[in-house]
C-alpha cells in the first residue's frame, strides 16, 4: 500500500469508529453504557492513533507536494477526528 493513501483509510476508519463509539456511549435504564466502558476506551484510543498518524502523513505529504484541496481536506478531517477522539476518551474516563 502506498503510504500517501493512508489518510483516506484513516478518515474512513475514524468515521466508522466514531459511529461505533457514539452508538455505544448511549446509556441504558440501569445507567450502564451499551458497549462496555473499557471497550469504548480502547476503540477511542485506537481511533485516536490511526487518525493522528493519518494527519501526520497528510501534513508531510502536503509539505512535500503542496496543497491539493481534496488531500488537504482529508488531512484536516483526520486531525479534527484525532482531537475529537482524544477529548472523547478523556470524557469517558471515570472520575
C-alpha positions as CSV (number, residue, x, y, z in Angstrom):
1,X,0.0,0.0,0.0
2,X,1.2,3.5,-0.8
3,X,1.6,5.4,2.5
4,X,0.3,8.5,0.8
5,X,-3.2,6.9,0.7
6,X,-3.2,6.3,4.4
7,X,-5.1,9.5,5.3
8,X,-8.0,8.3,3.2
9,X,-8.1,5.0,5.0
10,X,-7.6,6.7,8.4
11,X,-10.5,9.0,7.8
12,X,-12.9,6.3,6.8
13,X,-11.9,4.1,9.7
14,X,-12.1,7.0,12.1
15,X,-15.6,7.9,10.9
16,X,-16.7,4.3,11.4
17,X,-15.1,4.1,14.9
18,X,-16.8,7.4,15.8
19,X,-20.1,5.9,14.8
20,X,-19.5,2.8,16.9
21,X,-18.4,4.9,19.9
22,X,-21.4,7.3,19.6
23,X,-23.8,4.3,19.4
24,X,-22.0,2.5,22.3
25,X,-21.9,5.5,24.6
26,X,-25.7,5.6,24.9
27,X,-26.8,4.6,28.4
28,X,-29.4,2.0,29.4
29,X,-32.0,2.3,32.1
30,X,-29.6,1.0,34.7
31,X,-27.0,3.6,33.9
32,X,-24.6,1.3,32.1
33,X,-23.4,2.0,28.5
34,X,-24.5,-0.1,25.6
35,X,-20.9,-1.2,24.9
36,X,-18.6,-1.8,28.0
37,X,-16.6,1.2,29.1
38,X,-13.2,-0.4,28.6
39,X,-14.1,-1.4,25.1
40,X,-15.2,2.2,24.4
41,X,-11.9,3.5,25.7
42,X,-9.8,1.0,23.7
43,X,-11.8,1.9,20.5
44,X,-11.3,5.6,21.1
45,X,-7.6,5.2,21.8
46,X,-7.1,3.1,18.7
47,X,-9.0,5.5,16.5
48,X,-7.1,8.4,18.0
49,X,-3.7,6.9,17.0
50,X,-5.0,5.9,13.5
51,X,-6.3,9.4,12.7
52,X,-3.3,11.1,14.3
53,X,-1.0,9.1,12.1
54,X,-3.2,9.9,9.1
55,X,-3.0,13.6,9.9
56,X,0.8,13.4,10.3
57,X,1.3,11.6,7.0
58,X,-1.1,14.0,5.3
59,X,0.8,17.0,6.7
60,X,4.1,15.5,5.5
61,X,2.7,14.9,2.1
62,X,1.2,18.5,1.8
63,X,4.6,19.9,2.8
64,X,6.4,17.8,0.1
65,X,3.9,18.2,-2.8
66,X,2.0,21.4,-2.0
67,X,-1.7,21.9,-1.1
68,X,-4.2,20.0,-3.1
69,X,-7.8,20.7,-2.0
70,X,-9.0,17.1,-1.5
71,X,-5.9,15.9,0.2
72,X,-5.9,19.0,2.5
73,X,-9.5,18.4,3.5
74,X,-8.9,14.8,4.2
75,X,-5.8,15.7,6.4
76,X,-7.8,18.4,8.2
77,X,-10.6,16.0,9.0
78,X,-8.1,13.4,10.2
79,X,-6.6,16.0,12.6
80,X,-10.1,17.1,13.8
81,X,-11.2,13.5,14.3
82,X,-8.0,12.8,16.2
83,X,-8.7,15.7,18.6
84,X,-12.3,14.6,18.9
85,X,-11.2,11.0,19.9
86,X,-8.7,12.4,22.4
87,X,-11.4,14.6,24.1
88,X,-13.9,11.8,24.0
89,X,-11.5,9.3,25.6
90,X,-10.8,11.8,28.4
91,X,-14.6,12.4,28.8
92,X,-15.2,8.7,29.0
93,X,-12.6,8.1,31.7
94,X,-14.4,7.6,35.1
95,X,-13.6,10.1,37.8
